[in-house]
Amino acid sequence: MAVLQDSLTRRHAADCLIDPEAYRCAELAFGPHLARLAAELGVTTHVIAVWHDIHERITRA
């Protein structure tokens, strides 16, 4: 249960911290490089990876 809660918390945080339009603009400007995207958006690479995973799953659905 704690692992599930941690995962949900991380996903919620990533969704709150990253604006989809800002991510899109950063990815167009800098490509898919996690460290560069993280620096541009002011978050960690882990937050970028979590956010990307969430939105990739939504896109596939």
C-alpha positions in Angstrom: 0.0 0.0 0.0 2.8 2.4 0.8 4.4 1.8 -2.6 1.2 2.6 -4.4 0.7 5.8 -2.3 4.3 6.9 -3.1 3.7 6.4 -6.8 0.4 8.3 -6.7 2.1 11.1 -4.8 5.0 11.4 -7.3 2.5 11.4 -10.2 0.4 14.1 -8.6 3.5 16.2 -7.8 4.8 15.9 -11.4 1.4 16.9 -12.8 1.3 19.9 -10.5 4.8 21.1 -11.2 4.9 20.8 -15.0 2.7 22.7 -17.3 2.0 20.7 -20.5 2.5 23.7 -22.8 5.8 24.6 -21.1 6.9 21.0 -21.5 5.9 20.9 -25.2 7.8 24.1 -25.8 10.9 22.9 -24.0 10.9 19.6 -25.8 10.6 21.4 -29.2 13.5 23.6 -28.2 15.8 21.1 -26.6 14.6 17.7 -27.7 14.0 14.8 -25.3 17.1 15.3 -23.1 15.9 14.8 -19.6 18.5 17.0 -17.9 18.0 19.9 -20.2 14.2 19.7 -19.9 14.5 19.5 -16.1 16.8 22.6 -16.0 14.5 24.5 -18.3 11.4 23.7 -16.3 13.0 24.0 -12.9 12.4 20.4 -11.7 14.4 17.2 -11.3 15.0 14.7 -14.0 12.9 12.2 -12.0 9.9 14.6 -12.1 10.4 14.9 -15.9 10.5 11.1 -16.2 7.4 10.6 -14.1 5.5 13.4 -16.0 6.5 12.0 -19.4 5.4 8.5 -18.3 2.0 9.8 -17.2 1.4 11.6 -20.5 2.8 8.9 -22.7 0.3 6.5 -21.2 -2.6 9.0 -21.7 -1.5 9.5 -25.4 -1.5 5.7 -26.0 -4.9 5.2 -24.5 
